[in-house]
Amino acid sequence: MRPPCFCILKRALLYLLRDRSGNIALTFALIMTPLLVAVGCSLDYVRAMNVRTKLQNDLDAALIAAIKDIDTKNETELKTSVINWMTVLQGSANAYSLSAEDIDLDTSSSTIKATVRGGVPTSFLKMAGIDRVNVAAVSAVLGGTAVTTKSPLSLYLVLDQSGSMDENTNSTYTTTCSFGWWTYQCTLTYTKIAALKLAVASLMTQLSTVDPETKYVRTGAVSYNSQMRGYSDLAWGTSAALTFVNALDATGGTSSTDAFAKAYAAVSATTEATIHKQKNGGNPSRYIVFMTDGDNNNSSDDTATKQYCDKAKAAGVVIYTIALMAPAKGQALLRYCASSTDTYFTTDTASGLVAAFQSIGESSSKTMLRLTQ
């Protein structure tokens, strides 16, 4: 079905083409308003389609989070869980509206299915009497005690802890400050390293939610500045990697080669598949998350890191890359290493960094539980 703006534009152009009076200027002036309306309302529909895409992604992630409780919670509780997760994923964007009445659940056969409807307020379409464009998304996840995961996973973080990570982002938060015995509300600014810790915690929460028994997820982390600083080996669950990340400080220069090589060797090792097979019987999906806020001090590190990125991709490892307020050279390296344009993220804000890690959590979680629709 074509949007009204398409019809308005079509009528206006046909009128112009059929005009034989010779007074093109007058004719064009007469149709200028509908032309502008047509162009403007097409922007409303583009925005609505973008919101619909986000709605679908958020719904998939919310159902993955809720499916673990399908055998223990009733329909009302499951709806509440879905709404809570989608509220978190939507954040402050307010891209769509949502209530329990908008969610239809089918919990038969250990399947949770939801149809979520939302509305996007219009700007230009108001002139055509349309105040809202309705959007909807449908998703279903197979779960329950009798259903195993589709694929276990091993994920390794490669994180920049160079000195520039101690710089401020442009994102603030409100907290309680103190001066001697006096406490008061104050507004502080997230540093890059603080934003990174929040983002990693968000990712780990998503992975823990879909694997509460720590049977399918193995995570690890390595940090680097002017050299590889330290690492947490791949281990079941998320606690060891999260503890490692929370202890990071920001100091030194930037050299990513050894850290990325460490992550590549860990996730691609044949023993990693053996470890999973012994515990869950599956062959793991393998991921590397590579993040920086700068660029390597020596170009030789770019060359060497790219070589390891090539090896990882050839071995079937999916590489996500995240540039946080990074310069052009750093962005170029991460863009090269990413498995696709969909796995490359760039952001200048703390909230954007958290959203990038959440998106990675959504994507990787989808490989674990069976999305049936």
MIGUKOL-664154 format. One record per atom (N, C-alpha, C, CB): x, y, z; residue in one letter. Coordinates in steps of 0.2 Angstrom, whole numbers, plus 5000, padded with zeros to 4 digits. Each point is the difference from the previous one (the first is absolute). Glycine has a CB too. Layout:
N
XYZA...
% end
This chain:
373
500449945000M499650065000M500450065000M499149945006M500850114989R500450065000R499850055005R500249984988R500250065015P499850055004P499750064997P501049975007P498650074996P499650054997P500550054997P499149995008P501550024994C500550054997C500249984993C500450025012C499649914987F500149984993F499550024995F500649905005F498850094997C499450024996C500050084999C499349905004C500950145001I500050074999I500550024995I499650025012I501049954989L500650024996L499849984992L500849985010L498949964990K499849974993K499550054997K500249885003K499350145000R499550054997R500350064998R499149955007R501450084997A500350064999A500450004994A500050035012A500449924987L500549994994L499649994994L500849955007L498650014993L499649994994L499750064998L499849895004L500050155001Y499750074998Y500550044996Y499249995010Y501450014993L500550044997L500249984993L500550025011L499549914988L500249984993L499550014995L500649915006L498750094996R499550014996R499850074998R499649895005R500750154999D499950084999D500350024993D500050025012D499650014984R500250034993R499950075000R499749894995R500250145010S499850085000S500650044999S499149985007S501549994994G500650044999G500250045006G499850004988G499850005017N500250045006N500249955005N499150094997N501549895002I500349955004I500150035007I500649954991I499650115010A500250035007A499450005004A500950074995A498549955002L499450015004L499749935002L499750104994L500449855001T499849935001T500449975006T499749994988T501050025011F500449985005F499950025007F500849994992F499050085008A499850035007A499449975003A500550114996A499049875000L499449975002L500149935003L499450074991L501149905006I500149935003I500649995005I499549964989I500850105012M500550005005M499849975007M500550104994M499049935008T499749975007T499949935000T499550115002T500149864994P500049935000P500649964999P498950014996P501650025000L500649975000L500449995006L500150044988L499950025016L500350005006L499749965005L500350124998L499149885002V499649955005V500249934998V499050085001V501049904993A500249934998A500749985002A499350014990A501250045009V500749985002V500050005008V500450064990V499249985013G500150005007G499649945003G500050125000G499549864998C499649945003C500449944998C498950064999C501549944996S500449944998S500549995006S499950014988S500450055015L500449995005L499749975007L500650104995L498749925005D499749975006D500049924999D499250105001D500749884993Y499949924999Y500749975001Y499050024992Y501550025006V500749975001V500149995007V500450054989V499550005015R500050005007R499649945003R500250135001R499249864997A499649955002A500349934999A499050074998A501349924996M500349944998M500649995005M499650014988M500850045013N500649995004N499849985007N500650094994N498849945009V499849985006V499749935000V499750125002V500049864993R499849934999R500549955001R499150044993R501549985004T500649955000T500350005007T500350034988T499750025016K500250005007K499549965004K500650124998K498849895000L499549975004L500049924999L499350104999L500949884995Q500149934999Q500649975004Q499550014989Q501150035011N500649985003N499950005008N500750054990N498950005012D499950005007D499649945003D500150134999D499349864997L499649945001L500349945000L499150064995L501449925000D500449945000D500450005007D500050004987D500350055015A500450005006A499649995006A500850074994A498649965006A499650005006A499749925001A499750134999A500149844996L499849935000L500549965002L499250024991L501449995006I500649955002I500150015008I500550024988I499450045015A500150015007A499549975004A500650114997A498849895000A499449985004A499949924999A499550114998A500849864997I499849934999I500249955006I500150034988I500449995015K500349965006K499549995005K501150044998K498450005003D499550005005D499349974998D500650105005D499449874989I499349984997I499749955004I500450034989I500049935014D499749945004D499950025007D500649924993D499550145009T499950025007T499650065001T501149955003T498850094992K499650065000K499450004996K501050065002K498449975001N499450004996N500050064995N499449965010N500150044986E500050054994E500150075002E499249924994E500550105011T500050075003T500850025002T498849995004T501549964999E500750015002E500450004994E499849945011E500150024984L500450004994L499950064996L499949885000L499550155000K499950064996K500450065004K498949964996K501150045010T500450055004T500749994999T499150005009T501249944990S500749994999S500150034993S500049905007S499650084988V500250034993V500050075000V499449904995V500150135008I499950085000I500650035004I498849995000I501449985005N500650035004N500649994996N499549975011N500649984985W500649994996W500050054994W500149885004W499350134993M500050044994M500150075003M499249924994M500650105012T500050075002T500850015001T498950005006T501549954997V500750015001V500350014993V500049935010V499850034985L500350004993L499950064997L499949884999L499550155002Q499850064996Q500450065003Q498849954998Q501350055009G500450055003G499650075000G501049944997G499350115002S499750075000S499850024993S500750035009S499349924986A499950024993A499250014999A501049944996A498650035008N499350004999N499849994993N499950085010N500349874987A499949984993A499349984999A501249984998A498549985007Y499449974999Y499650005007Y500449934990Y499050075010S499649995006S499849935001S499650124999S500349865007L499949925001L499650005007L501049964993L498549995007S499749985006S499849935000S499550115001S500349865004A499849935000A499549984995A500350005012A499250054987E499549984995E500349994993E499250075007E501449964992D500350004993D500349934999D500250125000D499949845005I500449945000I499549945000I501050055005I499049904990D499649944999D500549945001D499150064992D500849915014L500549945001L499649934999L500650075009L499849894988D499849934999D500549965003D499450024989D500549955017T500549965004T499949934999T500050095008T499649884987S499949934999S500649974997S498850024998S501349925003S500649964998S500750035001S499249964991S500850075015S500650035003S500350064995S500349895006S499250144991T500250054995T499750075002T500049924991T500450135010I499750065001I500050054994I500449995012I499050034986K499950044994K499750065002K499949904993K500450155004A499750075001A499950044994A500650005011A498950044989T499850054995T500050065003T499449924992T501150135007V500050065003V499850064995V500949955008V498750094994R499850064996R500250065003R499049934996R501250125000G500250065002G499850064995G501049955006G499150114996G499850054996G500650065000G498849985002G501350044992V500550064999V499650064998V500949924996V499250135008P499750074999P500350034993P499850025012P499750014984T500250034994T500250075001T499349914994T501050125000S500150075000S499650034994S501249995005S499149994989F499750024994F499349974998F501250024996F498749925006L499449964998L499450035004L500749904998L499550145007K499450045004K499650044995K500750005010K499650024985M499750054995M499549954996M501050084999M499149865000A499549954997A499649975005A500849984991A499150055015G499649975005G500249935003G499150064994G501649935006I500249945003I500550025005I499949934989I499950055017D500450025006D500549955003D499050075003D500949874994R500449945003R500049954994R499750025012R500949954988V500249944995V500049945005V500650074991V499049885008N500049945004N500649964997N498750015003N501649965002V500549954998V499949945005V500950094996V499449855001A499949945004A500549954999A498850014999A501449945006A500549954999A499749945003A501050095000A499249854997V499849945002V500649965001V498950004994V501249965012S500549965001S499849945005S500850104999S499649845000A499849955004A500749965002A498849994994A501249985012V500649975002V499849935003V500650115002V499749844996L499949935003L500549995006L499649964989L500050035017G500449995006G499749945004G500450125000G499749895007G499749955005G500649955002G498850024994G501049945011T500549965003T500249944995T499550035011T500149964984A500149944995A500450024994A499049955004A501150124996V500450024994V500750025001V498950044996V501649945000T500750025001T500150064996T500349885002T500350154999T500250064996T500249984993T500350065010T499649984985K500249994993K500749995000K499050064996K501449995007S500750004999S500350035006S499950014988S500649965016P500450035005P500550054997P499949905007P500450144997L500450064997L500650015005L499050054994L501649975003S500650025003S500150084998S500549885001S499650165003L500050074999L500650035003L498850014998L501750034999Y500650035003Y500050074998Y500649894999Y499550155007L500050074999L500750034999L499050015007L501150034989V500750034999V499950085001V500449914991V499850115015L499850075002L500650055001L499149945005L500850124992D500550055001D500050035007D499950034988D500749975015Q500150035007Q500550065000Q499649895005Q500550144989S500650054999S499850065004S500349954989S500250105012G499950055004G499450054998G501250005002G498650004992S499550044997S499349985003S500750024990S499349915012M499349985003M499850035006M500349894994M500250155009D499850035006D499750074999D501049955005D499050074988E499650064998E499350005001E500950024992E498850045008N499250005001N499749994994N500150075009N499349894991T499650004994T499550075001T500049874999T499550134997N499650065000N499349985004N500550054989N499549895014S499449985004S500150015007S499849914991S499750115012T500050015008T499549965003T500350124998T499849885009Y499549965004Y500050035007Y500249894994Y499250105009T499950035007T500149955005T499150084995T501349945010T500249965006T500050045006T500649924992T499650055014T500150035006T500750015002T499049955004T501250124997C500650025001C500150025008C500250044987C500449965015S500150025007S500650055001S499549895003S500450155002F500550055002F500050005007F499950074990F500649885013G500049995007G499449975002G500750105002G498949925003W499449975002W499450024996W500550005011W499650054984W499450024996W500049964994W500150125005W499349854993T499949974994T499450044996T500349895005T499850104989Y499650044995Y499949974993Y500350105006Y499249914991Q499949984993Q500550044995Q498849975003Q501549994993C500550044995C500049964993C500750045010C499550004985T500049974993T500849994998T498950064997T501249885002L500749984998L500049984992L500349975012L500350024986T500149984993T500349934999T500150124997T499649844999Y500349934999Y500750014997Y498949954999Y501650025004T500649994996T499949944995T500750055010T499849954985K499949944995K500149935004K500450084991K500049925013I500149935004I499449995004I501350025000I498450035003A499449985004A499449984995A500450085009A499649954985A499549994996A500149924997A499850134997A500849865002L500249934998L499749955005L501050044993L499249975013K499849955005K499249995000K501050035007K498650034993L499349994999L499849964995L499950115005L500449904989A499849974994A500149935000A500350104994A500349885009V500249935000V499549965005V501250034998V498650015008A499649975005A499349994996A500650065010A499249984986S499349994997S500149944995S499850125000S500749874996L500149944996L500049945004L500650074992L499849935014M500049945004M499349985003M501250035002M498550025000T499349995003T499649964994T500050105008T500049924986Q499649974995Q500249934999Q499950114994Q500749875006L500349944999L499849955006L500950054993L499249985013S499849965006S499249995000S501050055007S498649994991T499349995000T499849944995T499950135002T500449864993V499849954995V500449935002V499850084991V500749935014D500449945002D500050005008D500649994989D498950015014P500050005008P500449955003P498950064999P501149884998E500449945003E500750004998E498949945000E501450114996T500750004998T500249944996T500250085009T499349904987K500149934996K500250014993K499249955008K500750114989Y500150014993Y500550064998Y498949954999Y501250105006V500450064998V500650005004V499050064999V501649954997R500650015002R500350074998R500249875000R500050175005T500350064998T500750015003T498850055000T501550004997G500750025002G500150074998G500449884999G500250155003A500150074999A500850015000A498950045004A501350004992V500750025000V500050084999V500449894995V500150145008S500150074999S500750024997S499250025010S500850044988Y500650024997Y500150085000Y500049904992Y500650125009N500250074999N500650004995N499650045012N501049984991S500649994995S500249935000S500450115003S499349845000Q500149934999Q499449975003Q501350015001Q498749924999M499549965003M500150015007M499949924990M499550105014R500150025007R499849945004R499850114998R499749855001G499849955004G499449964997G500450065010G499449894992Y499449964997Y499749965005Y500650004989Y498849985009S499649955004S499849954995S499550085008S500849854993D499949954995D499249985000D501149965003D498850014991L499349984999L499849965006L500150004987L499350015015A499749965006A499250005000A501050035007A498749924996W499350005000W499750065003W500149875000W499450154997G499650065003G500350064998G499649935009G500350124995T500250074999T500450035005T499050014993T501049965013S500250045006S500850015000S499149955006S501350014992A500750014999A500250054996A500249885002A499550124992A500250064995A499750065003A499949924990A499550095013L499850065002L500450035006L498849964997L501449995007T500550025006T500650034997T499549915007T500850064988F500650034997F499950074997F500349884997F499150134999V499950064997V499950055005V499549954990V500150045015N499950055006N500650025003N498949955002N501750024998A500650025003A500550044995A499949895007A499950124987L500450034995L500150085002L499649924991L501050105008D500150075001D500250034993D500349995012D499850074987A500250034994A500750035000A498850024997A501749964999T500750025000T500349984994T500050005013T500550034985G500549984994G499750024993G500449915008G500050064988G499950014993G499549954997G501150054999G499049934994T499549964997T500449954995T499150095001T500849845000S500349954996S499549945000S501250045002S498549954993S499449955001S500249934998S499250094998S501449904999T500249934996T499949945005T500750074992T499749945013D500149945005D499349985003D501250035002D498450025000A499449995003A499549974995A500250105008A499849924986F499549974995F500349934999F499750114995F500949885004A500349934999A499849955006A501050054993A499049985013K499849965006K499349974999K500850065007K498849994991A499249984999A499949964995A499750115004A500749904990Y499949954994Y500249935002Y500250104993Y500449895011A500249945001A499549965005A501250044999A498550005006A499649975005A499449974997A500450085008A499249974988V499449974997V500049954994V499650115004V501049894993S500149964994S500349935002S500050104993S500249895013A500349945002A499649945000A500750075007A499549884990T499649945000T499849975007T500649974989T499850055016T499849985006T499450035003T501249985002T498650084995E499450045002E499449964998E500650114999E499449864995A499549964997A499949945005A500250044988A500449935014T499949945004T499750015007T501049964994T499250105009I499750025006I499350005000I501150065003I498649984992H499350004999H499749944999H500150114995H500249855000K499749934999K499949965006K500550004989K500050005016Q499949965006Q499550025004Q501249984999Q498650095001K499550035005K499350004997K501050065005K499049964989N499350014997N499949974993N500050115006N500549854992G499949974993G500050044994G499449925007G500850144993G499950044995G500750034997G498950035004G501150004990N500550034997N499950085001N500349904992N500250135011P499850075002P500150054994P500349975012P499250084988S500150064996S500650045003S498850004996S501650035001R500650035003R500050084998R500749894999R499450155006Y500050074999Y500650045003Y498749995000Y501550064997I500550055003I499750074999I501049934997I499050105009V499850075000V500650055001V498849965005V501350084990F500750045000F499850075000F500649914993F499650125013M499850075001M500750055001M498949965005M501050104992T500550055002T499750075000T500949924994T499550135009D499850074999D500550044997D499449995011D501149974986G500650044997G500249964994G500350055011G500449954988D500349974994D500749975003D499450074991D500849885005N500749985002N500550054999N499749884997N500850125008N500650054999N500449984995N500050025012N500149924986N500449984994N499649964995N501049995008N499150034986S499649984994S500149924999S500150114995S500549875008S500149924999S499549965004S501250034999S498550015006D499549965004D499450004996D500550045011D499350014985D499449994996D500149944995D499850135001D500849874996T500149944995T499949945004T500850074993T499649925012A500049935004A499349995003A501250015003A498450044999T499349985003T499649984994T500250095009T499849944985K499649994995K500149924998K500150124996K500649865004Q500149934998Q499749955005Q501150044996Q498949985010Y499649965005Y499250004999Y501050015008Y498850054990C499350004999C499849964994C500050125004C500449884991D499949964994D500049925002D500650094992D499949895012K500049935002K499449985004K501250015001K498650045003A499449995004A499349994996A500550065009A499549984986K499450004996K500049944996K499950124999K500749864998A500149934996A499849945005A500950064993A499249955013A499949945005A499250005002A501250015004A498450044993G499350005002G499850045006G500049894995G500550155008V499950045005V499650064998V501049965006V498550064998V499650064998V500450065004V498949944998V501350114999I500350065003I499650065000I501149964997I498750065010Y499750075001Y500550055001Y498949945004Y501150124994T500450055001T499650065002T500949964993T499450085012I499750065003I500550055001I499249935006I500750134990A500450065001A499750055004A500449984989A499950045017L499750055005L500450064999L499649915008L500150144989M500350064999M500750004997M499450045010M500749914985A500649984997A500250044994A499849895004A500850134995P500250044994P499949954993P500850075007P499349974988A499949964993A500449945000A499850114995A500949895007K500449944999K499849945004K500950084998K498949945008G499749955004G499349974998G500650055009G499049994988Q499449984997Q500149954994Q499450115004Q501149914992A500249964994A500249935002A500350114994A500149885011L500249945002L499449965002L501150045004L498549995001L499449965002L499549984994L500250065011L499749994985R499649984994R500349944996R499650135000R501049874999Y500449954997Y499949935003Y500850084996Y499249925011C500049945004C499349975001C501050045005C498550004994A499349985001A499849954995A499750115005A499949844997S499849954996S499650034994S500149915009S499550144992S499650034995S499850075003S499549894996S500250155000T499850075002T499549995006T500150044988T499549915012D499549995006D500449995007D499249964991D501450025008T500449985007T500550065001T499849884998T500250174999Y500450065001Y499650065004Y500849974990Y499450055015F499650065004F500550065001F499249915005F500550154994T500450055002T499550055004T500849994990T499550045016T499650045004T500450055003T499249915002T500550155000D500450055004D499750015007D500250064989D499349905013T499750015007T500149935004T499250094995T500749925011A500049945005A499349964998A500750075009A498849964990S499449964999S500049974993S499450085007S501049954988G500149964994G500449945001G499950114994G500649895010L500449955002L499649945003L501050085001L498649945004V499649955003V499549974995V500150065011V499649984985A499649974994A500349964996A499450105001A501249914997A500449964995A500149935004A500650104995A499649905011F500149935003F499449975001F501050045006F498449994995Q499449975001Q499849974993Q499650085009Q500549954986S499949974993S500449944999S499750124996S500949885006I500449945000I499749945004I501050084998I498849945008G499749955004G499349974997G500550065010G499149994987E499449974996E500249954995E499450115002E501149914994S500249964994S500349935002S500250114994S500249895011S500349945002S499549965004S501150065001S498549975003S499549965003S499549964995S500150085010S499849954985K499549974995K500349944997K499650114997K501149875004T500249944997T499949955006T500950064993T498949965013M500049955005M499349975000M500950065007M498649984993L499349985000L499750004993L499950045012L499649924987R499749994994R499550054998R500249875001R499950184995L499550044998L499649974994L500750105003L498749894999T499649964995T499650044995T499949915008T500150164993Q499650044995Q500450075000Q498949945002Q
% end
